[in-house]
């Protein structure tokens, strides 16, 4: 069996096996906002604001989780 010379620096990364569900949810909200139509009726603006609020809430949850 070969030995690794002691002067070689190796690193090991430990990544979670799955993405956090909140990250997936943030990406979903971003995708919905990006794909929304460009109409500027009061109804569509209200709908977009609702989607933006959902995104904000999700990001806030994610930041709270990461700060603990």
Number of C-alpha atoms within 10 A of each C-alpha: 3 4 5 9 7 7 6 7 7 7 6 5 5 6 7 7 6 6 9 10 10 16 13 11 16 18 13 13 20 15 11 15 16 10 9 12 11 10 9 10 9 9 10 14 14 12 14 18 13 12 17 16 13 16 20 14 13 17 17 13 12 17 12 10 10 8 6 5
